[in-house]
Amino acid sequence: MKKKSYLHNYIIKKSIINFWIVNAVINAVIFIIQTTDKTRFFTTSEIALDYLVSILILGMACSLTGFPMIKKDIEKGIAPEIDYNKEDHIIAKHFPKNNILKAIILTIVAIMLIIPFFIGIPTMFGMVKLNFTQALILKTIATGFAGVVVGYFVMILTLTENKLNLKLNKGM
């Protein structure tokens, strides 16, 4: 049971610090800098396009920096060993081995999950236009969640793929 809680703690800590906070802060800063007119209102289609561009960039960046980051954690013994490999995981077994292809798939998944949800929230409350502060808060939360979605899968894919490598290295 201790091993399982260590895995959950590792995933939660990495998700919050490395994927949620970093992405949310970076995207908030970019939004503040790029929005010169702080009094304007944003339509849901403008916000959706902004999310699309942001998640395309962050999905690829998170994946391509996350895979080696988690692998280093494994090599240093920071990441926990898991009891199953890629073929045993319900989702991981469907991913290719190539990191670029995995990054593309993860980016598409994040787009499909985040944009409808975070465009749906304001629409559900009848908000067809958002002011600067509302748009900033929603973008910060949305891109943070996108980072967590990508980050979770980056961790699971890296942990499951490197299990065999760990056993081979320990045996030598």
ABEGO torsion letter per residue (X at the ends): XAAAAAAAAAAAAAAAAAAAAAAAAAAAAAAAAABABAABBBBAAAAAAAAAAAAAAAAAAAAAAAAAAAAAAAAAGABBBBABBAAABAAAAABBABAAAAAAAAAAAAAAAAAAAAAAAAAAAGBABBBAAAAAAAAAAAAAAAAAAAAAAAAAAAAAAAAAAAAAAAAX
